[in-house]
């Protein structure tokens, strides 16, 4: 009715809200201090806002086994409040379809079909369900204790690499404005934690671009399968292996930058510093929970030695820094170690949707034309749109490219390729909406689009401020090929930097 007055702060409304929260608490574990989501839990905040200091209702509680089957995600259904945010994310946004409500009434639970462990499902481990979960029902596998143990082992040399998106988000955990670039403080903090060397995944991103651009040119010149799909996101790769295995010949065979770094560290770097690869521990700091799963893939190792030993998220790194009592905001900036710490502006763009494509185009243009690319900014591939398309003129050829972020958008793009409706040369796909800046292991932002935009802007600003902005011009990448790998896309590069995919 037009003259209806609705009061949301009446005594009756307040009591109703309070009762709902009390009912949720009555079926919730009381282990807040030990919970991974402590101080980040929305139920905890609601209880505090409602000034609830005791459990009013007592009785039977739900009790489910904890699912610790995967390398990436832990499901503790005793803490689930049935909000269904994870269901919406998994089914409607990512279109993976792993999580759904099962049973009815008090016995309702959010679960994969037949209560299967996560490792046995087609979960991509993107971590977007973890990012939206309001409680500790979905959390990442915490690997910080493994890192502490490695750092305490005097028989091991422990090195660390940090992904490009970390520097644009880590500061949020220490009260800094979203989008504040904290590269130097992050390096200083990692050294203070005890790592022997601190390197940059951006170096390996430059290496990835050289290999992917070379692979694209090889396909163009030899009638290879097109489009070529970039392969740096392990979440979308697993999605592809499950749902588009009939197209397994179109992704680039390049490993992700994380894995390329590990492969080079356990060979080239190990030789340089004269250390047995078995005594070299490589730790990755990643914005993505699927990176934990990727590092455990059997093909990501050589002679029983994994490329990457331990993966932690941005959130886990912040916990380690706080646990060590380091005053992060007071740290002086420090530089990455070399030779695996030098990077270009192109590589830092890997942290945002469209960034891999832009970096690849900068290198592919000069490889194909043998001419200098004066304007390196490809504005057409930038932005937060779920699907972006562009045509880039390279010499006499129109190169058609597309970018998708979020697996729901990836599905639409891949289905159009399967049906022969589109014709592209190269495609970039990121599992997380917005790319790695919105990864499942980044600081919780509770769907704040402004925070996402600020993280993205920070990476473009860092790119613009770099002296070298093309991956193939990185002097240490050139040195790596001259001293160790030989030519790009060559025999040794294939052995160390390329991989295969599995029909699942």
NORDA-V138856 format. One record per pair of residues at least 6 apart in sequence whose C-alpha atoms are under 6 Angstrom apart, sorted by the first residue. I is the first residue (numbers start at 1). J is the second residue. D is the distance in whole Angstrom. If there is no record, write none. Layout:
[[I | J | D] [I | J | D]]
This chain:
[[26 | 57 | 6] [26 | 58 | 6] [27 | 61 | 5] [28 | 79 | 6] [32 | 38 | 6] [37 | 136 | 5] [41 | 134 | 6] [41 | 135 | 5] [42 | 134 | 5] [63 | 78 | 6] [66 | 75 | 6] [66 | 76 | 5] [67 | 74 | 6] [67 | 75 | 5] [68 | 74 | 5] [69 | 119 | 6] [70 | 119 | 5] [71 | 292 | 6] [71 | 293 | 5] [72 | 140 | 6] [72 | 141 | 5] [72 | 289 | 5] [72 | 292 | 5] [72 | 293 | 6] [73 | 139 | 6] [73 | 140 | 5] [73 | 141 | 5] [74 | 138 | 6] [74 | 139 | 5] [74 | 140 | 6] [74 | 141 | 6] [75 | 137 | 6] [75 | 138 | 5] [76 | 137 | 5] [77 | 137 | 5] [79 | 136 | 6] [79 | 137 | 5] [80 | 137 | 5] [86 | 129 | 5] [87 | 99 | 5] [87 | 100 | 6] [90 | 96 | 6] [90 | 97 | 6] [91 | 97 | 5] [93 | 408 | 5] [94 | 407 | 4] [94 | 408 | 5] [95 | 408 | 5] [98 | 112 | 5] [99 | 111 | 5] [99 | 112 | 5] [100 | 110 | 5] [100 | 111 | 6] [101 | 109 | 6] [101 | 110 | 4] [102 | 108 | 6] [102 | 109 | 5] [124 | 235 | 5] [124 | 238 | 6] [124 | 239 | 6] [125 | 290 | 5] [126 | 235 | 5] [126 | 289 | 6] [126 | 290 | 5] [127 | 289 | 6] [127 | 440 | 4] [128 | 440 | 5] [130 | 138 | 5] [130 | 139 | 6] [131 | 440 | 5] [143 | 312 | 6] [156 | 279 | 5] [156 | 280 | 6] [157 | 280 | 5] [158 | 195 | 6] [158 | 196 | 6] [158 | 281 | 5] [159 | 195 | 6] [159 | 196 | 6] [159 | 197 | 5] [159 | 198 | 6] [159 | 282 | 5] [160 | 198 | 5] [160 | 199 | 6] [160 | 282 | 6] [160 | 283 | 5] [160 | 284 | 6] [161 | 199 | 5] [161 | 200 | 5] [161 | 201 | 5] [161 | 284 | 5] [162 | 200 | 5] [162 | 201 | 5] [162 | 285 | 5] [163 | 201 | 5] [163 | 286 | 5] [164 | 348 | 5] [164 | 351 | 5] [165 | 351 | 5] [165 | 437 | 5] [167 | 181 | 5] [167 | 182 | 5] [167 | 183 | 5] [168 | 179 | 5] [168 | 180 | 6] [168 | 181 | 5] [168 | 455 | 5] [172 | 178 | 6] [178 | 451 | 6] [179 | 454 | 5] [179 | 455 | 4] [179 | 458 | 5] [184 | 333 | 4] [184 | 334 | 5] [185 | 331 | 6] [185 | 333 | 5] [187 | 334 | 6] [188 | 334 | 5] [198 | 336 | 6] [198 | 337 | 6] [199 | 336 | 5] [199 | 337 | 6] [199 | 340 | 6] [199 | 341 | 5] [200 | 341 | 5] [202 | 343 | 6] [202 | 347 | 5] [202 | 348 | 6] [203 | 340 | 6] [203 | 341 | 6] [203 | 342 | 6] [203 | 343 | 5] [204 | 257 | 5] [204 | 261 | 5] [205 | 257 | 5] [205 | 347 | 5] [206 | 347 | 5] [206 | 471 | 5] [208 | 257 | 6] [209 | 360 | 6] [210 | 472 | 6] [211 | 488 | 6] [211 | 489 | 6] [213 | 360 | 6] [213 | 364 | 5] [226 | 425 | 6] [227 | 424 | 5] [227 | 425 | 4] [227 | 426 | 5] [228 | 250 | 5] [228 | 251 | 5] [228 | 252 | 6] [228 | 426 | 5] [229 | 251 | 4] [229 | 252 | 6] [229 | 426 | 6] [229 | 427 | 5] [229 | 428 | 6] [230 | 252 | 6] [230 | 428 | 5] [231 | 252 | 6] [232 | 256 | 4] [233 | 430 | 6] [234 | 290 | 6] [235 | 290 | 5] [235 | 431 | 6] [236 | 431 | 5] [241 | 503 | 5] [241 | 504 | 6] [242 | 504 | 5] [245 | 503 | 5] [253 | 498 | 5] [253 | 499 | 5] [254 | 497 | 6] [254 | 498 | 4] [255 | 497 | 6] [255 | 498 | 5] [255 | 499 | 6] [259 | 307 | 6] [260 | 497 | 6] [262 | 307 | 4] [262 | 308 | 5] [263 | 307 | 5] [266 | 277 | 5] [282 | 308 | 5] [282 | 309 | 5] [283 | 310 | 5] [283 | 311 | 6] [284 | 311 | 5] [285 | 312 | 5] [285 | 313 | 5] [286 | 313 | 5] [287 | 313 | 5] [287 | 314 | 6] [287 | 439 | 5] [287 | 441 | 5] [287 | 442 | 5] [288 | 439 | 5] [288 | 440 | 5] [288 | 441 | 5] [289 | 440 | 6] [289 | 441 | 6] [292 | 311 | 5] [295 | 308 | 6] [300 | 307 | 6] [301 | 307 | 5] [313 | 441 | 5] [314 | 441 | 6] [314 | 442 | 5] [315 | 443 | 6] [344 | 468 | 5] [344 | 469 | 5] [344 | 471 | 6] [345 | 463 | 4] [345 | 466 | 5] [345 | 469 | 4] [346 | 359 | 5] [346 | 469 | 5] [346 | 470 | 6] [346 | 471 | 6] [349 | 355 | 4] [350 | 356 | 5] [351 | 436 | 5] [351 | 437 | 6] [352 | 435 | 5] [352 | 436 | 6] [352 | 437 | 6] [353 | 434 | 5] [353 | 435 | 4] [354 | 381 | 5] [354 | 382 | 6] [365 | 394 | 6] [366 | 372 | 6] [369 | 395 | 6] [384 | 434 | 6] [386 | 404 | 6] [386 | 405 | 5] [386 | 409 | 6] [387 | 403 | 6] [387 | 404 | 5] [388 | 402 | 6] [388 | 403 | 5] [389 | 401 | 6] [389 | 402 | 4] [390 | 400 | 6] [390 | 401 | 5] [391 | 399 | 5] [391 | 400 | 4] [392 | 398 | 6] [392 | 399 | 5] [400 | 424 | 5] [400 | 425 | 5] [401 | 424 | 6] [401 | 425 | 6] [401 | 426 | 5] [401 | 427 | 6] [402 | 427 | 5] [403 | 427 | 6] [403 | 428 | 5] [403 | 429 | 6] [404 | 410 | 5] [404 | 429 | 5] [405 | 429 | 6] [405 | 430 | 5] [405 | 431 | 6] [405 | 432 | 6] [405 | 433 | 5] [405 | 434 | 6] [406 | 431 | 5] [406 | 432 | 5] [406 | 433 | 4] [407 | 431 | 5] [432 | 439 | 6] [485 | 492 | 6] [485 | 493 | 6]]
